[in-house]
Amino acid sequence: MSAQELTPSQTIGPFFGFALPYEGGPVIVEGGGLRVHGTVFDGAGEPVPDALIEVLQADPDGGLDAGRFGRCRTRPEAGYAFTTVKPGATADGCAPHLALIVHARGLLLHLHTRMYFPDEAEANAADPVLNAVPVHRRHTLIGAAADNGVRFDIRLQGENETVFFNV
């Protein structure tokens, strides 16, 4: 018996994949030198094996015209990974970041968050969006340096819940 390919999650009805599987998938930039990866956790601290993560980012010069977009589902162990390049700041005073959208079972609406880079302490300290977040919650938006890129875990609820934005 052959293994069935995973399909995006749904809360009801048969899977209809029009426009959901994305050809580029998790490769935002071919030959990119940065791997952004992590795990999605639910409120009980358990990995979410069927979430869908989307990333929108600027190019290395901060331009948004290139349409750098990626989409990746979590694997059964709830891990996700994107291949990209580090974006530039999109405006004066803004720190380089990735915009992430999280889709998961049980969510009526998708969630918006950001991932800031751990090696941008000065820029992060000046970023107006990050500064709008209470100090004790900001760490949930900053990735961690890892041997193979940047790790960014997403916690949907509970202790150290990732900050999500109402956009």
N, C-alpha and C positions, 0 to 999 in steps of 0.2 A: 504494500500500500504506500503510495507517495504522500509526502507531507503536504498539507494544505498551506498555501501562502496566507499570511495574516492580512486582514482587511481592516480599514478604519472602524472604530467602534461606533455603535449606535445604541440608543436606549429602547427603540421599538422598531419592528418591521424588518423587512429584508434589506440587505445591503445594496445600495444603488450607488455606484462609484463615480458617477459623472462629475468630473472636475475635482474630485477629492484626492485620488492618487496624483501626485505631482511628479512630472518627469524628472525634474532636477533633483527632487528629493532633498536629502540632507547636504548635498554638495552645493554650497552657495557660490564658491569660487573654485574652479578647476585648478588643481595644483596649489591651492591655498595652504599656507603653512601653519594655520591655527586650528586646533581642534577644541570645540566647545562641547562639553558633555556633562551629563549629570543624571540624576534620578528624580522621578516625580513620586512624592509620598502623599498618602491620604491623611485624614485627621487622626487616625490611629497609629500613624508612623509606618504603615505598610506600603510597599511599592505599588504603584498603579501601572499595570501591565498593558493598558490599552488607551493611553492618552495620546493626543496629537499635539505636537509643538510646532509653531510657525515662528520664523525669525525674519525680521525686516531690518536692514542695516544700511548705513552710509558706506560709501567707498573710502579708501584710505585718506582721501583729501577732504572728506566730510560732505561730499556731494550725494544727493539722493536721487539723481537722475538715472543711475545705472540699474535701479530696480533689483537690488540684491535681496533675494528672497529664498528661503528654504523651508521645507516642511519635512518633519520626521515623526514617525510614531514611536512610542516606547516599545521596547521588546518585552518578552514575558518577564524578564527580571526588572523591568521598568526603566531601563537605561535608554538614553537618547544621545546622539552625537551629530554635530554639524562640522563640516570642513569649510573654512572661510579664511578671511584676512581680518586683521584688526581694523575697525572703522576709525575714521577721523572724527573730530568734533564737528557737529552740524552747524554750530553758531558760536559766536563769542560767549564765553562763560559756560558753555555746555561741555560736559565730559564725554569722551567716546563711550558708546554703549550699544547694546543690541536691544531692540524692541521685540518682546516675545508675546505670543498669544497662546494660551493653553486651552485646549478642548479636552474634556474628559467626561466619562459617564457620570450622571447625576448632576451635571451643571446645566442649568437652563440657558445660561449665556456663557460665552467664552470669557476668559480672564486675560487682562493685559498687565504685563509687568515689564521690567527692564533688568538687564544685567550690565553692571558697570565693571570695569577692569581693575584688578587688585593693584596693578602697577601704576595707577593714575591717581595717587592720593591727593595731589595738589588740585588737579582738575575736578576730582570728585568732591572735594571740599567746597568748590566754588559753584558746582552745578545747581541751578535753581530748582529742578525737579527733586533731586536727591535731598536738597536742603528743606523741602516742604514736608519730608517724611520725618517723624519723630526720631531723635537721635538713637534711642534704644532699638529701633526697627531697621535702621539703615543697613546694617550688616546683612540683612536678608536679600539685598539687591546687589551685593558685591560678590563677584565670583572669587574662587580661590585658585591660586597658582597651583598647577599640577605638572608633573614631569612631562605629560603629553598634551599640554595646553591649559585650558581654564575649565575648572569644574564649577557647575552652577546647579545645585539641587533646588527643586521647586517643591515647597510644602504647601498643600492646598488648605490645610487647617491645622490647628493645634499649636504646640510650642514651636516657636520660631517660624510661624506661618509667613510665607513670602508676602511682601507687600504687593497688592494688586491695585490698579488705578481704575477709576471710573471715567472712561473716555467715551 
